[in-house]
Amino acid sequence: MKSALFAFVLSLTALNSHAADSTWLLCDNGSLAMNLLEHRNGADGRATDLALIYGTHILKGQLIDVDAGPVALDGSEASAVKTFKGSVSVNYVKNTVSLRGVLSLYGSPSRVSAVLKCKVMKN
């Protein structure tokens, strides 16, 4: 019985440490919005899940073990006619995200060069 109680308390502690060991940012510049969740990825790695929002379009991707670099964000449709290809840079000190690349929605490409201001959300 004691070991079951110990395991239960340990599992609660692990859940709390996981939630506190991540950063959730919600960012926008009035035209584009981005949701970021930086979290553990395996034993030693980190990952930042990205969701770029433009109107009703949501494009998703991920940065692995870096805060900046090339990224491809794709829409959830199998045809992948919604994409962003370029670079994303996350500045956790200034709470900003920089985007440079091409946003393509159904074959209409547009250049994007934007800095989004972010708010830290509670996990």
C-alpha positions as CSV (number, residue, x, y, z in Angstrom):
1,M,0.0,0.0,0.0
2,K,2.8,2.4,0.9
3,S,4.5,1.7,-2.4
4,A,1.3,2.5,-4.3
5,L,0.9,5.7,-2.4
6,F,4.5,6.6,-3.1
7,A,4.1,5.9,-6.8
8,F,0.9,8.1,-7.0
9,V,2.7,11.0,-5.3
10,L,5.7,10.6,-7.6
11,S,3.5,10.6,-10.7
12,L,1.8,13.9,-9.5
13,T,5.2,15.5,-9.0
14,A,6.3,14.4,-12.5
15,L,3.3,15.9,-14.1
16,N,3.9,19.2,-12.3
17,S,7.5,19.3,-13.3
18,H,6.7,18.6,-16.9
19,A,4.2,21.5,-17.1
20,A,6.6,23.9,-15.4
21,D,9.4,22.8,-17.9
22,S,7.8,24.4,-20.9
23,T,7.1,27.8,-22.4
24,W,3.9,28.7,-24.1
25,L,3.8,31.9,-26.2
26,L,1.0,33.5,-28.1
27,C,2.2,36.1,-30.6
28,D,0.8,38.5,-33.2
29,N,1.4,41.7,-35.2
30,G,-2.2,42.5,-36.1
31,S,-2.0,40.4,-39.3
32,L,-0.3,37.1,-38.4
33,A,-0.5,35.2,-35.2
34,M,1.6,32.3,-33.9
35,N,1.2,29.9,-31.1
36,L,4.5,28.4,-29.7
37,L,5.0,25.6,-27.2
38,E,8.6,24.9,-26.2
39,H,9.0,21.7,-24.4
40,R,11.1,18.6,-23.8
41,N,11.6,16.2,-26.7
42,G,12.8,12.9,-25.4
43,A,15.4,12.6,-22.6
44,D,17.8,15.5,-23.5
45,G,16.2,17.3,-26.4
46,R,13.9,20.3,-26.7
47,A,11.3,21.1,-29.4
48,T,9.2,24.1,-30.2
49,D,5.9,23.3,-31.7
50,L,4.8,26.2,-34.0
51,A,1.3,27.0,-35.3
52,L,1.1,30.0,-37.7
53,I,-2.4,31.5,-38.0
54,Y,-3.5,33.7,-40.9
55,G,-7.2,34.2,-41.0
56,T,-8.8,30.8,-40.9
57,H,-5.6,29.1,-42.1
58,I,-3.4,27.2,-39.6
59,L,0.1,25.9,-40.6
60,K,2.0,23.7,-38.2
61,G,5.7,22.7,-37.9
62,Q,8.5,22.3,-35.4
63,L,12.0,23.5,-34.5
64,I,14.1,20.8,-32.9
65,D,16.8,21.7,-30.3
66,V,17.1,25.3,-31.7
67,D,15.4,28.7,-31.2
68,A,16.0,29.8,-34.8
69,G,16.4,28.3,-38.2
70,P,14.8,27.1,-41.4
71,V,11.3,25.6,-41.1
72,A,8.5,24.4,-43.2
73,L,5.0,24.8,-41.8
74,D,2.2,23.0,-43.5
75,G,-1.6,23.0,-43.4
76,S,-3.5,20.1,-42.1
77,E,-4.9,19.1,-45.5
78,A,-3.3,16.1,-47.3
79,S,-2.8,18.2,-50.4
80,A,-0.5,20.6,-48.5
81,V,-1.6,23.6,-50.6
82,K,-1.0,25.8,-47.5
83,T,2.6,26.3,-46.6
84,F,5.2,28.6,-45.1
85,K,8.8,28.1,-46.0
86,G,11.5,30.2,-44.5
87,S,13.0,30.9,-41.2
88,V,11.7,31.5,-37.7
89,S,13.6,33.0,-34.8
90,V,12.3,33.0,-31.3
91,N,13.7,35.5,-28.8
92,Y,12.6,34.4,-25.3
93,V,14.2,37.4,-23.6
94,K,12.3,40.0,-25.7
95,N,9.3,37.8,-26.2
96,T,9.3,38.2,-30.0
97,V,9.2,35.9,-33.0
98,S,10.7,36.9,-36.3
99,L,9.4,35.3,-39.6
100,R,11.1,35.5,-43.0
101,G,9.9,33.5,-45.9
102,V,7.1,32.7,-48.3
103,L,3.5,32.1,-47.2
104,S,1.6,30.2,-49.9
105,L,-2.1,29.7,-49.7
106,Y,-3.6,27.6,-52.5
107,G,-0.9,28.6,-55.0
108,S,-0.8,32.4,-54.1
109,P,2.7,33.0,-52.7
110,S,3.4,36.1,-50.5
111,R,6.6,37.2,-49.0
112,V,6.6,37.5,-45.2
113,S,9.0,39.6,-43.2
114,A,7.5,40.2,-39.8
115,V,8.2,40.5,-36.1
116,L,5.5,39.3,-33.8
117,K,5.2,40.4,-30.2
118,C,4.4,37.6,-27.8
119,K,2.7,37.1,-24.5
120,V,3.8,34.3,-22.1
121,M,0.7,32.1,-21.3
122,K,0.3,30.0,-18.2
123,N,0.8,26.2,-18.8
